[in-house]
Amino acid sequence: MPSPTRLASATAWLERLSHSRHALSLLFFASVLETLLVPIPIETILIPWMLAQPRRKWRLASVALAGNLAAACIGYALGAWALNTWGTTLIPLFGGQDAYNAFQTRMANDGFLAVLAVGIIPIPFQIAMLAAGSSGYPFPFFLLAALLARGVRYFGLALLVHLAGDAALSLWRRHARPIGVLGIVLFSSWLWLQFMP
């Protein structure tokens, strides 16, 4: 557990950041980076920030969600572009044309739930973005699933902060890892059942 001095300095840093005119732009950019590249969940910044600035929690959740959706659009486009550019190289990685066609069918049938699950549990969202784009999964459904999944995460955090106040931080610290591990196990099991012969 961080010392009181470290918590006080983190709170002071968040206070200074929240009064900056660039604060929300930085949060948007951090959310884009987290979705596309950085394997560190945005919640590590978002939860303490919401606790330090409880009146802004809904706005912070909205900005984080907007950054995530912007990155999701980029990731979807990258998945589609990669398949169009290197399809002859990538399709054998799926096990050949027949296996890839089966993957596309499964994505068409269960893609919404897959994107929704990946968006809620704390595993890299890049998997859902690239798979949806490369399989040609309908973009509006992909975006709706991303909106619902990440909306549940970010606005759920804001609601937790609203209801639990300072207890939210200790609650998050105590249960974030077990929930993340359980989510990864469940998602991996679902992938195994869906995509393995």
N, C-alpha and C positions, 0 to 999 in steps of 0.2 A: 504494500500500500504506500502511495507517495506520502512524503512527509508534509506537515502543514505548511512549511516554507515553500516547497515545490508547488503545492496546490494554490497558495496565495500568489506566487509569481505567475502561474498559468492563468489564474483569474485576472490578474492585472494585465497580462498580455492580451487576453480576450477582450477586456474592457477597452484597451487602447485600439485594438483592431476594430471593434464594433463601432467606435466613434469615427473611424476613418471613412472618408467618402468612397473609398475603393473596397470596403469590406464585402459587400454583396457580390461585386465583380470577382473578387478573389475566391469567394465561396463557390460561385458558378464555375470558375476555371478549375478549382480543386475537384469539384464534382465531375467535370469532364475528364480530367486526368485520371481520377480514381476509376471511372468506368472504362476508359480505354487502355490505360497502362499500369497504373500504380496498384499493387496488390494490398494496399493498406485501406481498410474501410473508411469512408468519409465520416462514419459515426464517431471515430476517435476525435474529430474536431467538433462535430455537430452537437454531441451530447453536452460537453462542457460549455460550449457556446450558448446553447439553449438554457442551461442552468445559470450561466452568468447574465444572460439577457432574456429572462422569461417572457417579457412582453413582445419580443421579436421572434418567438419560437415558430409561429406559423409562417412568417415571412422567410425565415431561415430554411424551413422544410420546403417551401415553394421554390426557392432559389436552387437548393440542392437537387430537387426533382427536375427543374428545368435544365440544369447542367447535365444530369444523367440522361434525359431524353435527347438532348442535342448530341451527346456522345453516342447514344444508341443509334441514331440516324446515321452517323458517320460509320459506326461499326457494321451496320447492316449493309451500307453501300460498299464498304471494304470487302465484306464477304461475297457480295454479288460480283464485284470487280475482280476479285481473286479467282473466282470460278470462271468468269468469262475470259480472263487473261491466261490462266494456267490450268484450265479445266482438264486438259489431257494429262497433266502431271498430277493434279489433285484427285481426280476420280479413281485412279488405281489405289490411292490411299484409303478410299472408302471400301475397297474390295472389288473394284471393277464396275462396269456400267450397270449390271443387274443389281448389285448391292447398293449402288448409289440411287438407282430408281426406287428400290425398297426404302432407303433412307428418306427420299423425298416424299414417298407415300406416307410413311410414319410421321414425318414432320407436318404434312398436310392434315393428317388425322389428329395428332396429339400435340402439334406445335404450340398452340395457345397455352396449354397446361405446362408444357416444358419451359416456355419463356417465363410464364408466371412463377413457376417453382424456382427457377434460377434467379429471378429478380428478387424474390423474398428472402431466400436463404443466403447466408454470407459466403458465397463462393463467387469466383470471378464471373461477371456478367458477359465478358467477351465471348464465352462459349455460346451463349444464346444469340448474341448479335451476329457472329460469323456464321453459325449454323443456319439461322433464319435467312440471312442474305444469300449464302451459297446454295441453299436448297430452293430459293425462289418462293419462300413462304410469303403470303400476302402482307405487304408492308403495313397497311392500316391495322390488321389484327396483331402484328408484332408490336406496333407502337402502343396499341391499347393494352396489351398484356404487360408491356414495360411500364406504362403509366400506372396501372393498377398495382403491380408488384412493388415498384419503388415508392409509389404513393403510400402504400400500406406501411412500408419500412419507415419512411421519413416522417409522415404525419402520425404514425404510431409512436415514434420517439417523442414528437411534440406533445402528444396526448399523455404519454407516460410522464414527461416532465411536468405537464399541467396538473396531473392527478397526484403524482408522488413527490414533486418538488425535489429537495436535496436527496431524498432517499432513492431517487431514480438512478443517480450515479453509482451508488453502492450496489443497487439491484443489477444494473448493467454489468458492472465488473464481476459480480458473483456468477452470473448466468450466461454471459456472452459466449464463452468458449464451449461449454457443454451444448448449447443450442446450435452453435456453428458446426460442431462435430456431428451432432445428430442430423442436421440438415444435409451435410455432405454425404453421410452414410445413406440416408433416404434417397437423395438424388442419384447417387451412384447405383443403388439397387434398382431404381426406376430405369436408369439408362441401360443397365445390364439386361433387365427384362425386356426392354423395348427394342434394343438394337443388336442384341446377340442372337445368333440362330438357335 
